């Protein structure tokens, strides 16, 4: 597979070859699902909490005598059987994060990129540079490339001027190639990547 490389004016300046061994073959959507679920789980706060009978406020005194009342035997007003009592096996603060094998994470990213390549929404540019920090300039750049809506911008090292210019654009997300995830790729409409980023990803995923 070969992709055209364009400049900031959306003019073709070259091509980049993609290895079929990396971006060809069957798209393993199950790996993408696993990677997205893992990333979503890692971002859960997990601050939910219920009070057990040891945490509920109240006396530990036996509310009434053991026998002779005709009522059930109760040892504390904080019993889970009573209103305002403790909760049995209720949720407690915890982390939902879990790890996946590195091969699964790389396979998920590879499958996500394959999906976007087949959809034809990947735009390869020669570089992402800006001479000044102006959002208007970055917006014009995106318009020339036809990247409207949610757009993912990928580079090996993000240029500070371009980063400052594009970060305020609605729907635009800037990510370094070394931090790119399958969820980033799937949760976008267009992908703008530099030639260097594509070559780096192909090297890592190969």
C-alpha positions, 0 to 999 in steps of 0.5 A: 500500500502506498500513501501520498505525502502532501504539504501544508497546501495539500499538494503532493510532494512524495509517497510513503510505502506501507508494509503489507505485513504490518497493515495488511491482512485480517483486521482483528477487531477483538483486540481493538475492543480489549484495548479500548475497554482496558483504557476506559477502565484505567480512567475510572475513578473508583471512588464509590463507597458504602458503609459496612456495619462497622462504619455506620454511626450508632450504638453497639448496645443491644436494643432490647433483651434477648428473650421474652419480647416476641421479636427477633433476636438482634444484637445491634441497631447497625445490623444490615437487616435494619433501616440505617444499618450497614451494607453487606458486601457493598462497593468500596474504593478500588482501581479498575485498571488492569494490564494487557500483554504488549503484543495485544496492545500493539495488535490493537493499534495495528488493527485500528490503523488498518481500519482507518487506512481502509476507510481512506481517512488517513492524511500523511503530511511532510511536516507539522510546523508553525512559524507562530502561535495562531489558531486561525492559521491552524484552522486554515491548515485543517480546512485545506486538508479537508479535515473537518470534525474530530481529527487526530494529529500524530507526530513523533515530536509535536512542534510547540508552535503548532501544538499551541495553535491547534489545541484550541480547535474543537475536535482536534487532538494532538498525540505523539506517536509513542503515546498513540492508542487504539482508542485514540485512532478509533475515536476520530474521523480524520487522522493527520500524521507526518511521514516520520510518525508513519515510519516510526509506527510501522517500525514499532508495529512490525 
